[in-house]
Amino acid sequence: MRASQQQASDVRVYSDVPGLPASDQYQFRLRAAGTSAAWLEPFAFLTQCKKGIKGQNAYFTHLSDWSNTYRTYLKSPLWGILWQ
């Protein structure tokens, strides 16, 4: 199974990644800056650190439950990106 793609100008996004749930906290839209290109909606996914317990596992305690959201897109180095 392959991820579905959307493309406008020199910007390409992946709108889903099979087997990976979308972020329940963030959604994004983007397009090439300075254009009237269609807004694209990249797939956003969330990662979360496990709980670090000193002396019991190898996870850092100061990062316990820390989360990060990633966006999936490709762009030409010649274009800026406008985000919403």
C-alpha positions in Angstrom: 0.0 0.0 0.0 1.3 3.5 -0.9 0.8 6.9 0.7 -1.5 9.2 -1.3 0.0 12.4 -2.7 -1.2 15.9 -3.6 0.9 18.3 -5.6 0.8 21.9 -6.6 3.6 23.9 -8.2 6.8 22.6 -6.7 5.3 21.4 -3.5 4.2 17.8 -2.8 2.6 16.5 0.3 1.6 13.0 1.5 -2.0 13.1 2.7 -1.9 9.8 4.5 0.7 7.2 5.6 -0.7 3.6 5.7 -0.5 2.1 9.1 0.2 5.4 10.9 -2.6 7.3 12.7 -2.9 11.0 12.0 -2.3 13.5 14.7 -5.3 14.1 16.9 -3.8 17.5 18.0 -2.7 19.3 14.8 -3.7 19.8 11.2 -1.7 21.9 8.7 -2.3 23.5 5.3 0.5 24.8 3.0 1.2 26.2 -0.4 4.1 27.8 -2.3 4.5 31.3 -1.0 3.7 34.1 -3.5 1.4 31.9 -5.6 -2.3 31.2 -5.8 -1.7 27.5 -5.9 -4.2 25.3 -4.1 -3.8 24.7 -0.4 -2.5 21.2 0.3 -3.0 19.3 3.5 0.0 17.3 4.6 -0.2 14.3 6.8 0.7 15.1 10.4 1.6 12.4 12.8 2.4 12.5 16.5 5.2 10.8 18.4 5.4 10.5 22.1 8.3 9.5 24.4 7.9 6.7 26.9 8.2 7.4 30.6 11.8 7.5 31.8 12.4 5.8 35.1 15.9 6.3 36.4 17.7 3.0 36.9 14.8 1.0 35.4 14.9 1.8 31.7 17.0 3.6 29.1 14.6 6.5 28.5 15.5 10.0 29.6 13.3 11.1 32.6 13.3 14.8 31.4 11.6 13.7 28.1 8.9 11.6 29.7 5.6 12.0 27.8 7.2 14.6 25.5 5.5 14.7 22.1 6.3 16.0 18.7 4.2 16.4 15.5 5.8 15.8 12.1 4.5 17.0 8.8 5.1 15.1 5.5 6.0 17.4 2.5 8.6 18.0 -0.2 9.4 21.3 -1.8 11.7 22.8 -4.3 14.6 24.8 -2.7 13.5 27.7 -4.9 10.0 28.1 -3.2 9.1 29.4 0.2 6.2 27.8 2.0 3.1 29.6 3.4 1.6 27.6 6.4 -1.8 27.7 8.1 
